[in-house]
C-alpha cells in the first residue's frame, strides 16, 4: 500500500501534501463565465427640422459596436451625418448611404460619460431648396457598457448551479 504523505522530514511531508492539494484543486475547480449583453438602441424616426434622426448623451463609459440602418427615401443615395462631441472636441463624418436597403455597419468606437452623439440625414438640394424625400429612418445599434458602469452581484457557486437547474426545469414544462 502506498503512503499518501511522502517524505522523511516535516518539510518534505508538507511539500508532498501541498503538491497533492494543488493537483486535486485543479481537478475539482469549476469555471463560471458571466456574459454581459450589449444594450440595443433601436429607433424609428421621421426626420424633423434639419434632418435630425438621433440626439443622445452617453450615460456611462462604453463602446458603440455594430448596427444597421434603413433609410426609406425616393432618392437612391442619401448622406448620413454623424457628430460625436466629447469634451472640447467635435468629430464629424458624412457617409453616402444607399436607400431602401438595410445597411449593416461596424462603428467600434469608445464613448465616455457625457459624450454627445447626433445623427442626421442630409436632404439633397434641388434649385437651391432642400427637398424632403426621406420618409423615415430605422436605426439599431449595440451599446456595450464598460465594466465600471455595471452593477455588481456576488454569487456563491451553488447559487449559480441552482439557477441553472431552475432554468432547465422551467424549459422542460
Secondary structure, DSSP 8 states (H G I E B T S, - for coil): ---SS--SSHHHHHHHHHHHHHHHHHHH----------EEEEEEE---GGGEEEEEE-SSSEEEEEEEEEEEESSSEEEEEEEEEETTEEEEEEEEEESSS-EEEEEEEEE-TT-EEEEEEE--EETTEE---EEEEEEEEEEEE-GGGS------HHHHHHHHHHHHHHHH-
